[in-house]
Amino acid sequence: MIDQLAASLNYHQQALGLRQARHEVLASNIANADTPNYKARDMDFASELEKAVSQGSPGGASGGLSLARTSERHLQGEGPPTGAGRSELLYRIPDQPSLDGNTVDMDRERTQFADNAVRYQAGLTIINSRIQGLKNAMQPE
């Protein structure tokens, strides 16, 4: 039962985690807008989400740590992935090169930051409504 609940929320959980990671990357780009030779980074959200959902799904190869079970009745558990980074960061190709080698385009970064924030908030709203629906389904009438 618990594994079915976790599986039903897996997609949204993975999406929120990746949105949060992307938010940190975009904030880093904005913070380093005046740093010479700083290269702006971002991630391909769709491919990273697909990879995270397939790895985080029950029965999928998540690459996490296996937990020892002392009884066959215990749930199969896995720890977080052991890889250094959760997502692959890509370099942005600048529209217009700068003299100091910095590739941060503040207009693009602000737009991406705001878009990611709105999508993160929408994801929170969706997952809250799913949890509320599950709670309502479990309540006796």
Secondary structure as the mmCIF struct_conf table of DSSP 4:
data_model
#
loop_
_struct_conf.conf_type_id
_struct_conf.id
_struct_conf.beg_label_comp_id
_struct_conf.beg_label_asym_id
_struct_conf.beg_label_seq_id
_struct_conf.end_label_comp_id
_struct_conf.end_label_asym_id
_struct_conf.end_label_seq_id
HELX_RH_AL_P HELX_RH_AL_P1 ILE A 2 ALA A 31
TURN_TY1_P TURN_TY1_P1 ASN A 32 ASP A 34
BEND BEND1 THR A 35 THR A 35
TURN_TY1_P TURN_TY1_P2 PRO A 36 ASN A 37
STRN STRN1 ARG A 41 ASP A 42
HELX_RH_AL_P HELX_RH_AL_P2 PHE A 45 GLY A 56
BEND BEND2 SER A 57 SER A 57
TURN_TY1_P TURN_TY1_P3 PRO A 58 GLY A 59
BEND BEND3 GLY A 60 GLY A 60
STRN STRN2 GLY A 64 SER A 66
HELX_LH_PP_P HELX_LH_PP_P1 LEU A 67 ALA A 68
BEND BEND4 THR A 70 SER A 71
TURN_TY1_P TURN_TY1_P4 GLU A 72 ARG A 73
BEND BEND5 HIS A 74 HIS A 74
HELX_LH_PP_P HELX_LH_PP_P2 LEU A 75 GLN A 76
STRN STRN3 GLU A 78 PRO A 81
BEND BEND6 GLY A 83 ALA A 84
BEND BEND7 ARG A 86 SER A 87
STRN STRN4 LEU A 90 TYR A 91
HELX_LH_PP_P HELX_LH_PP_P3 ARG A 92 PRO A 94
BEND BEND8 ASP A 95 GLN A 96
TURN_TY1_P TURN_TY1_P5 LEU A 99 ASP A 100
HELX_RH_AL_P HELX_RH_AL_P3 MET A 106 MET A 138
BEND BEND9 GLN A 139 GLN A 139
#
